[in-house]
Amino acid sequence: MNILYIFAHPEPKSFNSAMKEMAIRTLKDKGNNVRLSDLYVMDFKPVLDKNDFLQRKKTDSFNPFLEQMTASKEGTFSEDIMTEMEKIKWADVLIFQFPIFFTGMPAIMKGWIDRVFAAGFAFSPIKERVYENGLLKGKKAMMVISTGAEEDWYSSGGKHGDIHELLKYINHCTFEYVGMEVLDMHLTFAAGKMSSERGDEELARYMEKLNLLFPDS
């Protein structure tokens, strides 16, 4: 299986980085092909702007949707976008790992989606190529998430609310919107407060999840 691992955490010595390294090692040991997009290491540009396009359909005003549709037909995205698109074409599964920032993705990962899940490449509402007909149909997506707060804060009735409800819009309005099948997310709570013993337990728990989802190739 071909797996694209999209990772967004700014600290290489973090627990998130340890999770990522273990996951890639585990997936490869099981016979999968894995490519990594480590967005902070790549210094990936998160802002969708006119520089994303080598040629412009209209130069008097900037219409991102129109420019994406045109660039998808003509292959005229900037090189960094084209590189990530080729990874997506290659992949069967996309794993998105990130810490929660204000109940969502870090800006660098949201920007990756804004720029790479482009109109005409990942979806096309003009031709109703969304949801069950999305252009990334046949691929799978999974979120691997860490939080700063304890689990009870993210439970039903907790201070933040049920994390599954809070993040449902990402699964539905992003991944399912472009046609992907959504796999059950993996959650690690209070990642910055863990003892080394609990850290080992969480790594083992994530490994077990990967072994269940991705059996030996």
N, C-alpha and C positions, 0 to 999 in steps of 0.2 A: 504494500500500500504506500502511496505517496502522501506525505504529511508535511504541510507548511505550518511552521510554528511561529506565530507573530507575537513578539514579546515586548512589553513596555514597562520597564522599571529603571530608574536612573542610577541605581547603586549596584555595581557588580558583586559586592560582598553581601547583598541582602539575602534574606530567606527566599524571596521570589527567585533570585538568580540560582540558588541551590535547587529549587524545585524545577526550574527550567533545565538545568544541566542534567538532573536525574531523569527527567522525562525524556529528553533527547537520547540519552544513553539507553534507557529502557526500551524505547521504541525501536531504536536501531538494533539492539540485541535480539529483538523479536523478528527481525528480518524486514522491517519497514525502511523506506527511503525517507529521510527527513532533511528539509531545508529550513534554515532559520532566518527570520527577519527581525533582528534585534534593533528596534527603532531608535533607541537612544545612542547606541554604538554607531549606527548608520548616520546619525544626525539627520534623520528624515524630516523633510520640510512638511509641516502639518497644514499649511495654509493653501487652500485652493485659490489660485489667482491666474492672471493672464499668462504668467510665465510657464504654466503647465502645458502650453500648446506651442508647437514649433511653427504652426501656421494658424492664422485666425480666419474664421468664417466672416466675422464682422469686426472691423477695427474702430468703428465710431462709438461703439458701446460694448460692454462686456456682459454676455449672457452665458453663464457657466454651463447650463443645460445644453444649449445649442452648440457650444464649442466642444463639449464632451461627445455629443452625438456625432459631430463631424469628425473629430479625432479618432473615434472608435471605428469609423468607416475607413479612414485614410491612414491610420497608424501614425498619427502625428502628435502623440503625447510626448512630453519631455522624457528623457532617458530613464529617470528614476521611476516614473510611473510605468513605463513599458516593461522595465525589469520586474516589478512586482506583479504586473499582469501576467507575464510569462510564468511566474511561480504559481499563480492561481490556476492557470490553464493546466499546468502539470499536476497539481495537487488533487487528491481525492478527498482529503480532510484538511480543514483549517482550524488550528487551535489558537485561540486568543487568550494570552495570559497577561493579567494586569492587576494592580491594586486599585481599589475603589477610591476615586477622587470625587467628592460631592455626589455620591450615588451614581457615578458613571465612569466611563473610561478616562484615562489621562488624555489630555488634548492631542498628544502626538499620535495616539492610536486612533482617536476619532478622526484626526486629519488624514491618516492613512486610508481609512474607509471613505472619507469624503472624496479623496483624490483618486483612489484605485478602484473602488466600486463605482466606476463611472457610468453615466447614462450611455447606453449603446453597447457597453461591455458587460455589466452585471445585471442591468434591467433596461426595459424600454416601455414606459407606460403608453407611448404612442401606439405600439403594436400589442398592448396588453401583455407584454412579456414580464410579468411580475407574479409574485407568490408561486402558485403551482406551475406557472409558465415562465418563471424567472430565468434569466440567461445563465445562472450558475446552478441550474437544476442538475441533480445527480451528485453533487458534492455535499459534504457534511461540515457543520460548524460546531465548535465547542468553546465555551468560556471557562477559563481557570482563573479564579478570583480570590484575592485576599482582602481582608478588611482590617481597619485599625481598631474598630469597636468590637466588643464582645458579642457573642451570638445572640444573647437576650435582647440587645438593642435592635437587632435585625429580625426579630421574631414578630409574629402577629401580636399587636398590642405593645410592642417595644417602642422605644423612643424614635427610631428611624422607620419602623414598619417592616413588614415581611419582605425580605430581600428578593424573594422570587417574584413578588408582585412589582417591586421597584425596578427590576431588571428585565421584566417581561417584554417591555417595549423594544429592547435591543434585539432579543431573540426574534420577536415577531416582525417588527417594522424595519429591521435591517437584514438579518440572516434569512428569515423566511421570505421576506419581500423579494430578495434576489434569487429565490428558488431553492435555497439550501435546506437540507434536513438538519434540525437542531438536536444535538446530543445533550444529555443531562449535564448541567454545569457542575464544576467541582469548586467547593467553597472552603476557604481556610479563614477562620475568624481570629481576630486579635493577633495578627502575625507579628507585630512588633513587641509583643509582651511575652513571648514564649520562652520557656526554659529550653535548654539543649535537649532534654529528654523528650519534651513535648514536640520539639522540632523534628526529632527522629521519628516519632510516632506519626506526625503529619506527612512526612516524606513517604513513609511506608504506606500510609493510607492512600496517598496519591498514586503511588506505584501500583497498588492493588486495583485502583480504578482504571488505570491504563491497561493493566493486564486483562481486565474484564472486557474493556471496550475494543482492544486491539489484540486479538489472539495471534499466535505465531503465524507468520506468512508462509 
